[in-house]
Amino acid sequence: MSMDQLNFKTAFMASPGPKTTREAAMLWLKGLCMGGADIIPGVSGGTIAFITGIYSQLVDAIRSFDILFLRRLVRLNLTGALAEVHVRFLACLLFGILTAVVSMAGVMNFMLNNHPVEIWSLFFGLITASIFVVGREIKPLNGVNMGFILLGTVGSYLLVGMIPVSTPETPAFIFLCGSIAICAMILPGISGAFLLLMLGKYEYVTRTLKNPFLWDNFVVIATFAAGAVVGIVLFSRVLHFLLSRWHAATVSVLTGFMIGALRKVWPWKEVLESAVIRGKMHVLRTQNVLPDGFTGEMALALGLFALGVLVVVVLERLSNRVQ
């Protein structure tokens, strides 16, 4: 083994991350669950990160791409740059997320189009249980923190009820969209894809991905990606500061985000407004309704709701056992 290989291996192992195969497998599983959540409209992988106990680690891992990392990279100190970032943690987690996206996207798309009540019931159970799991971290649960929960709930409830708007296609706004969408992906209860749709740029951005090597499309993708990188790096620092300085208040607001997001994942809906985007019909606005009595569909929905709750309980216990 050459000295360079040894140095890179040492640098790789020096970075924070799983120390055993079991820990790596558990982190991959958490990434798998995050990826599965991220491909569902209105559901955030940040929720899964929170309930599985890796939210702070995820924020810290993103924060590790800092000025020191860039300085070492510019100086071609690659081993030093590698040791600076949480590459082992992110590698396992991202591998799990990518596994879910590749293997589950088609299934989830089929379920959303053909069995929406059933799949939304499952995720309603996931988020409902997550609220209680995350809410237990609010200490003390006093009047002030209850107010922050209410603030997060109202804000999230109003946010998920908004409809897409007409917005400009300037580079500055595309950059802003990238920053906002990526930040939402690490916030429990709020979907980055949903915010992109709300900002009126879902169709515009996804259309460019069909022909990414056309110069105009490449510029849009590069601008959006640049905004995403800047947004996630800056926002991770804001989150770290808030969690470090006002942990209970921040967790209270995030818990409220999940409570408000239940509006989006309520299984029974009536379509009020829709539009054709890229040749496909997309629902823009819905109204939550009650089910039509106790039917076989409702019984199945309740069963899947219970399954969602069970998944959260099992994930939490497995996470605690590993830690």
C-alpha positions as CSV (number, residue, x, y, z in Angstrom):
1,M,0.0,0.0,0.0
2,S,1.4,3.4,-1.0
3,M,1.9,6.3,1.4
4,D,-0.8,8.3,-0.4
5,Q,-3.3,5.4,0.0
6,L,-2.5,5.1,3.6
7,N,-2.9,8.8,4.2
8,F,-6.3,8.8,2.4
9,K,-7.4,5.8,4.4
10,T,-6.3,7.4,7.7
11,A,-8.0,10.6,6.8
12,F,-11.2,8.8,5.8
13,M,-11.3,6.9,9.1
14,A,-10.5,10.0,11.1
15,S,-13.7,11.7,9.9
16,P,-16.8,11.3,12.2
17,G,-19.1,8.4,11.3
18,P,-20.1,4.8,12.1
19,K,-17.3,2.8,13.8
20,T,-18.7,-0.7,13.2
21,T,-20.5,-2.6,10.4
22,R,-23.7,-2.7,12.6
23,E,-23.6,1.1,13.0
24,A,-23.0,1.6,9.3
25,A,-25.9,-0.7,8.5
26,M,-28.2,1.2,10.9
27,L,-27.2,4.5,9.4
28,W,-27.9,3.2,5.9
29,L,-31.3,2.1,7.1
30,K,-32.1,5.5,8.5
31,G,-31.0,7.0,5.1
32,L,-33.3,4.5,3.4
33,C,-36.2,5.7,5.5
34,M,-35.3,9.4,4.9
35,G,-35.1,8.7,1.1
36,G,-38.5,7.0,1.2
37,A,-40.0,10.0,3.0
38,D,-38.4,12.6,0.6
39,I,-40.0,11.1,-2.5
40,I,-43.5,11.6,-1.0
41,P,-45.0,15.0,-1.6
42,G,-45.5,16.9,1.6
43,V,-43.3,14.6,3.7
44,S,-39.8,15.5,4.8
45,G,-36.8,13.3,5.3
46,G,-35.9,15.7,8.1
47,T,-38.8,14.2,10.2
48,I,-37.2,10.8,9.9
49,A,-33.7,12.2,10.8
50,F,-35.3,13.7,13.9
51,I,-37.1,10.6,15.2
52,T,-34.1,8.3,14.5
53,G,-31.8,10.5,16.6
54,I,-29.4,11.7,13.8
55,Y,-30.8,15.2,13.2
56,S,-28.0,17.1,15.1
57,Q,-25.4,14.8,13.5
58,L,-26.8,15.6,10.1
59,V,-26.7,19.3,10.7
60,D,-23.1,19.0,12.0
61,A,-22.1,17.0,9.0
62,I,-23.4,19.7,6.6
63,R,-21.7,22.3,8.7
64,S,-18.4,20.5,8.3
65,F,-18.0,21.9,4.8
66,D,-16.7,25.1,6.1
67,I,-13.9,27.7,5.4
68,L,-11.2,25.4,6.7
69,F,-12.3,22.6,4.4
70,L,-12.3,25.0,1.4
71,R,-8.9,26.4,2.4
72,R,-7.4,22.9,2.5
73,L,-9.1,22.0,-0.8
74,V,-7.7,25.1,-2.5
75,R,-4.2,24.2,-1.2
76,L,-4.7,20.7,-2.6
77,N,-4.3,19.3,0.9
78,L,-6.8,16.6,0.0
79,T,-6.2,14.3,3.0
80,G,-6.6,17.2,5.3
81,A,-9.8,18.3,3.6
82,L,-11.1,14.7,3.7
83,A,-10.4,14.4,7.5
84,E,-12.2,17.8,8.1
85,V,-15.6,16.8,6.7
86,H,-18.0,14.1,8.1
87,V,-17.6,12.0,5.0
88,R,-18.1,8.5,6.5
89,F,-21.4,9.7,8.1
90,L,-22.7,11.3,4.9
91,A,-21.5,8.4,2.7
92,C,-23.6,5.8,4.6
93,L,-26.6,8.1,5.0
94,L,-26.6,9.3,1.3
95,F,-26.2,5.7,0.1
96,G,-29.3,4.8,2.0
97,I,-31.2,7.8,0.6
98,L,-30.1,7.0,-3.0
99,T,-31.1,3.4,-2.5
100,A,-34.6,4.5,-1.5
101,V,-35.0,6.9,-4.3
102,V,-33.9,4.4,-6.9
103,S,-35.8,1.4,-5.6
104,M,-38.9,3.0,-4.1
105,A,-39.7,6.0,-6.4
106,G,-41.7,3.9,-8.9
107,V,-43.6,2.0,-6.1
108,M,-44.5,5.3,-4.3
109,N,-45.6,6.9,-7.5
110,F,-47.9,4.0,-8.3
111,M,-49.3,4.0,-4.7
112,L,-49.9,7.7,-4.8
113,N,-51.8,7.5,-8.1
114,N,-53.7,4.3,-7.5
115,H,-54.0,3.9,-3.7
116,P,-53.7,7.4,-2.3
117,V,-55.8,6.9,0.9
118,E,-53.7,3.9,1.9
119,I,-50.2,5.5,1.4
120,W,-51.3,8.7,3.0
121,S,-52.6,6.8,6.0
122,L,-49.3,5.1,6.4
123,F,-47.5,8.4,6.4
124,F,-50.1,10.0,8.7
125,G,-49.2,7.3,11.2
126,L,-45.5,7.9,10.8
127,I,-45.8,11.7,11.4
128,T,-48.3,11.4,14.2
129,A,-46.0,9.0,16.1
130,S,-43.0,11.2,15.3
131,I,-44.7,14.2,16.9
132,F,-44.8,12.3,20.2
133,V,-41.2,11.0,19.9
134,V,-39.8,14.5,19.1
135,G,-42.1,16.2,21.5
136,R,-40.6,14.3,24.4
137,E,-37.3,16.3,23.9
138,I,-39.1,19.5,24.8
139,K,-37.9,20.1,28.4
140,P,-39.4,21.9,30.1
141,L,-42.8,21.7,28.5
142,N,-44.0,25.1,29.8
143,G,-46.2,27.8,28.6
144,V,-43.5,29.5,26.6
145,N,-42.6,26.3,24.7
146,M,-46.2,25.5,24.2
147,G,-46.5,28.9,22.5
148,F,-43.6,28.0,20.2
149,I,-45.3,24.7,19.3
150,L,-48.5,26.7,18.4
151,L,-46.4,29.1,16.3
152,G,-44.8,26.2,14.4
153,T,-48.2,24.5,13.9
154,V,-49.9,27.6,12.6
155,G,-47.0,28.5,10.3
156,S,-46.8,25.0,8.9
157,Y,-50.6,24.6,8.5
158,L,-50.8,27.8,6.5
159,L,-47.7,27.0,4.5
160,V,-48.9,23.6,3.3
161,G,-52.2,25.1,2.3
162,M,-50.7,27.6,-0.1
163,I,-50.9,27.1,-3.9
164,P,-48.2,27.6,-6.5
165,V,-47.7,31.2,-7.7
166,S,-46.4,32.8,-10.9
167,T,-42.8,33.8,-10.3
168,P,-39.9,35.2,-12.4
169,E,-37.3,33.1,-14.2
170,T,-34.3,35.3,-13.4
171,P,-31.0,33.7,-12.2
172,A,-31.3,35.4,-8.9
173,F,-34.8,33.9,-8.2
174,I,-33.7,30.5,-9.4
175,F,-30.7,30.7,-7.0
176,L,-33.2,31.7,-4.2
177,C,-35.4,28.8,-5.1
178,G,-32.5,26.4,-4.7
179,S,-31.6,27.8,-1.3
180,I,-35.2,27.6,0.0
181,A,-36.0,24.1,-1.4
182,I,-32.9,22.4,-0.1
183,C,-33.3,24.0,3.4
184,A,-36.8,22.7,3.6
185,M,-35.5,19.2,3.1
186,I,-33.9,19.2,6.5
187,L,-36.9,20.7,8.3
188,P,-39.3,18.2,9.8
189,G,-42.7,18.3,8.2
190,I,-41.9,20.5,5.2
191,S,-41.1,19.1,1.8
192,G,-38.6,20.9,-0.4
193,A,-40.4,19.6,-3.6
194,F,-43.6,21.1,-2.3
195,L,-42.0,24.5,-1.7
196,L,-40.6,24.4,-5.2
197,L,-44.1,23.8,-6.5
198,M,-45.4,26.6,-4.3
199,L,-42.7,28.9,-5.7
200,G,-44.0,28.2,-9.2
201,K,-40.7,26.6,-10.3
202,Y,-41.3,22.9,-10.0
203,E,-42.1,22.5,-13.7
204,Y,-39.4,25.0,-14.8
205,V,-36.6,23.3,-12.9
206,T,-37.6,19.7,-13.6
207,R,-38.0,20.4,-17.3
208,T,-34.4,21.4,-17.5
209,L,-33.3,18.0,-16.1
210,K,-34.7,16.3,-19.2
211,N,-31.9,17.9,-21.4
212,P,-29.2,19.0,-18.9
213,F,-26.5,19.3,-21.5
214,L,-28.3,22.1,-23.4
215,W,-26.4,25.3,-22.4
216,D,-29.5,27.2,-21.2
217,N,-30.7,24.2,-19.2
218,F,-27.2,23.7,-17.8
219,V,-27.1,27.3,-16.6
220,V,-30.4,26.9,-14.8
221,I,-29.3,23.7,-13.1
222,A,-25.9,25.1,-12.1
223,T,-27.6,28.2,-10.7
224,F,-30.2,26.1,-8.8
225,A,-27.4,23.8,-7.5
226,A,-25.3,26.8,-6.4
227,G,-28.3,28.1,-4.5
228,A,-28.8,24.7,-2.9
229,V,-25.2,24.5,-1.7
230,V,-25.1,28.0,-0.3
231,G,-28.5,27.6,1.3
232,I,-27.8,24.3,3.0
233,V,-24.4,25.4,4.3
234,L,-25.7,28.7,5.7
235,F,-29.0,27.2,7.0
236,S,-27.2,24.3,8.8
237,R,-25.3,26.9,10.8
238,V,-28.5,28.7,11.7
239,L,-30.0,25.4,12.8
240,H,-26.9,24.5,14.8
241,F,-26.9,27.9,16.6
242,L,-30.6,27.6,17.4
243,L,-30.4,24.0,18.7
244,S,-27.3,24.9,20.7
245,R,-28.6,28.2,22.2
246,W,-32.4,27.6,22.4
247,H,-32.8,23.8,22.1
248,A,-36.2,23.5,23.7
249,A,-37.7,26.4,21.8
250,T,-36.3,25.2,18.5
251,V,-37.5,21.6,19.0
252,S,-40.9,23.1,20.0
253,V,-41.2,25.0,16.7
254,L,-40.0,21.9,14.7
255,T,-42.6,19.8,16.6
256,G,-45.2,22.4,15.6
257,F,-44.1,22.1,11.9
258,M,-44.9,18.4,12.0
259,I,-48.3,19.0,13.6
260,G,-49.2,21.5,11.0
261,A,-48.0,19.2,8.2
262,L,-50.7,16.7,9.2
263,R,-53.0,18.9,7.1
264,K,-51.0,17.8,4.0
265,V,-51.0,14.1,4.7
266,W,-54.6,13.6,5.8
267,P,-55.7,10.6,3.7
268,W,-59.2,11.7,2.6
269,K,-59.2,14.7,0.3
270,E,-61.4,16.5,-2.3
271,V,-59.6,18.1,-5.2
272,L,-60.5,21.8,-5.6
273,E,-57.9,22.9,-8.2
274,S,-55.5,21.2,-10.6
275,A,-53.2,22.0,-13.5
276,V,-51.3,20.2,-16.2
277,I,-47.5,20.3,-15.7
278,R,-45.2,18.6,-18.2
279,G,-48.2,16.7,-19.7
280,K,-49.3,15.4,-16.3
281,M,-52.1,16.5,-14.1
282,H,-50.9,17.9,-10.8
283,V,-53.2,18.8,-7.9
284,L,-52.7,22.4,-6.7
285,R,-55.3,22.7,-4.0
286,T,-57.4,20.2,-2.0
287,Q,-59.8,20.2,0.9
288,N,-59.6,17.6,3.7
289,V,-62.9,15.6,4.1
290,L,-64.1,12.9,6.4
291,P,-64.4,9.3,5.1
292,D,-67.7,7.9,4.0
293,G,-68.5,5.7,7.0
294,F,-66.6,2.6,8.1
295,T,-65.7,0.7,5.0
296,G,-63.1,-1.8,4.0
297,E,-60.9,1.0,2.7
298,M,-61.1,2.8,6.0
299,A,-60.3,-0.4,7.9
300,L,-57.2,-0.9,5.7
301,A,-56.3,2.8,6.2
302,L,-56.5,2.4,10.0
303,G,-54.3,-0.7,9.8
304,L,-51.7,1.2,7.8
305,F,-51.9,4.1,10.2
306,A,-51.0,1.7,13.0
307,L,-48.2,0.2,10.9
308,G,-46.8,3.7,10.5
309,V,-46.8,4.2,14.3
310,L,-45.2,0.8,14.8
311,V,-42.4,1.7,12.3
312,V,-41.5,4.8,14.3
313,V,-41.5,3.0,17.6
314,V,-39.2,0.2,16.2
315,L,-36.9,2.8,14.6
316,E,-36.6,4.7,17.8
317,R,-35.9,1.6,19.9
318,L,-33.3,0.3,17.4
319,S,-31.6,3.8,17.4
320,N,-31.5,3.8,21.2
321,R,-30.0,0.3,21.2
322,V,-27.2,1.3,18.8
323,Q,-26.5,4.5,20.7
